[in-house]
Amino acid sequence: MNIFERFLTIWVFLCIVVGIALGQIFPHFFQIIGGLEIAKVNIPVGLLIWVMIIPMLLKIDFGALHQVKEHWKGIGVTLFVNWAIKPFSMALFGWFFIKYLFADYLPADQIDSYIAGLILLAAAPCTAMVFVWSSLSKGDPYFTLSQVALNDTIMIFAFAPIVGILLGIANISIPWDTLFMSVLLYILIPVLIAQVWRFLLLQKGESAYQNALAKITPFSISALLLTLVLLFAFQGEAIIKQPLVIALLAIPILLQVFLNAGVAYLMNRQLGVAHCIAAPSCLIGASNFFELAVAAAISLFGFESGAALATVVGVLIEVPVMLLVVKIVNQTKPWYELKVTKSTK
């Protein structure tokens, strides 16, 4: 894990401070940036999102999909958690905590928007950082690669319908054309660009591919941080008035992480799956593709929306909470393997 990934929470916190300060000092400048839109897509943010996402998608080998059958139990658990539990549990947590328990402490006009942001966050399974979590937990790299490739393939088709259904259940109206446009701009097109680029690089050899990854990865993190500065420049006024908002939004996200990681870990153990498969299986079920969630929230609800802020809170707590999950998975390996060993005798 490089210095940007290891200390991502610190960088995000600094972006909060810098963004709020700049937003208060240069409000008209950020209003101009916010108005640079075509078909409800903010051009500067759209470009930043591409710079952010494409290097991560460059790591995905869709050729690994043929390996899915070799680890069908672990893959099945991952798919069940990611698509049958995760978005729906987050919608439930959002309703309970944001609309009911914390409603008196949050701005009333942003309640639905906060819930929408949480749903967007949960509907996008992790794509890039899961390789880091898998490595730290000594997960099987081939399983990790195949499950990420499969999840990304499913996400192209399932992200918009799941988000649309859950927002509809929550009585949150969205422009469906903008939602599908977000899928096209921030999933399908970046995937195609990344795969063509990956193919061309690998034609030159593995070393050319690895060198390109090393050079462009810092641009990805830099684009993420710059996007966050823009977001907090717009969110500054609301955060200054109600600084408790970030802490309250973090609670359902944290609960969702531990719920999904725990369910996936226990299901894999019950099925007798090896620990090197169970670890990345539960980690991808717990983490989120927050870059996509941030992009979709901005497109659907705008810079100043509660949805955008909710997805950014996901970025803020991603690294420390996932490192904690990795630590739990590693420390419970003897307990996990005791059950697996007995089941195979």
Residue, then its C-alpha position, 0 to 999 in steps of 0.5 A: m500500500n503506497i503512502f497515498e493509500r495508507f494515509l487516505t483518511i488524512w488526505v481526505f481530512l485535509c481536503i475537507v479543511v482546504g475545500i471548506a476554506l477555499g469555498q468560503i474565500f472564493p465562492h464565485f469561482f466555485q459557482i462558475i465551476g459548478g455551472l460548467e455542465i452538459a446534460k447535467v454532467n459537470i465537465p471538470v468533475g467528469l474529467l476528474i472521475w475518468v482520471m480517477i477511475i480508468p487507472m483502477l479499471l486498468k488492473i482488471d482482467f476480464g479474461a479471468l472470468h473463466q476462473v469463476k467456476e474454480h471458486w464457485k462457493g466463494i464467488g457465490v457468497t460474494l455475489f449474494v452479499n454484494w447484490a442481495i444484502k448490501p444495497f438493501s441493508m444500507a437502504l434499511f440502515g439509511w431509513f432507520f438512522i437518517k430518517y428516524l433516529f438522527a432526523d432531529y440532528l440533520p437538515a430536514d431538506q437533505i434527509d432523502s438526499y443523504i439516504a440516496g448517497l448511502i444507497l449509491l455507495a452500497a450499490a457499487p462493489c469495490t473494484a481497486m482497493v480490494f486488491v490491496w485488502s486481499s494482499l494484506s490478508k494473504g488472499d488468493p490473487y486469482f480468486t480476487l481478480s476473477q471476482v472483481a472482474l465478475n462484479d464489474t461485469i454485473m455492475i454495468f447492468a445491475f447498478a442503475p436498476i438496483v439504485g432506481i428500485l431502492l430510491g423508488i421504494a424510499n420515495i426519492s425521485i431521480p431522473w432515470d436518464t441521468l442515472f443511465m448516463s452516469v452508468l454509461l459515463y462512469i462505468l461502461i466507457p471507462v471500462l472500455i477505455a481501460q481494457v483497450w489501453r490494457f490490451l495495447l500495453l500488454q502487447k508491449g510486454e508485462s514490464a510496459y504494463q507495470n511501468a504504465l500502472a506505476k506512472i498513472t496511479p498517482f494521477s488517480i489519487s490526485a484526481l480523487l483528492l481534487t474532486l473532494v476539494l471541489l465537493f467540500a468547497f460546495q459543502g462548506e457552509a452546511i458542514i460549518k453549520q452542522p459539523l455533526v453531520i459527518a459523524l452521523l452519516a458514518i454510523p450506518i456506513l460502519l454498520q453496513v461494512f461489519l454486517n456484510a464482512g461478517v455475513a460473507y466470512l461466516m458463510n464461507r466458513q460454513l461452506g468449508v471455503a479456504h481462508c485465502i478465498a474467504a478473506p477477499s470474499c468478505l473484504i469485497g463485500a464490505s468495501n465500496f467503489f466510492e469513486l463511482a458513488v461520488a460521480a453518480a451522486i454529483s450527476l444525480f443530485g449536484f455538488e451541494s447535495g447531501a448525497a454527494l456528502a454521504t458518499v464522501v463520508g464513505v471515502l473518509i472512513e474507507v481505509p481505517v475501517m477496512l484495515l480493521v476488517v483485515k486485522i480481524v480476518n487475519q487474527t481469526k484465521p486459526w479459528y476459521e481454519l479449525k472449522v474448515t479442517k473439521s468439515t473436510k475430514 
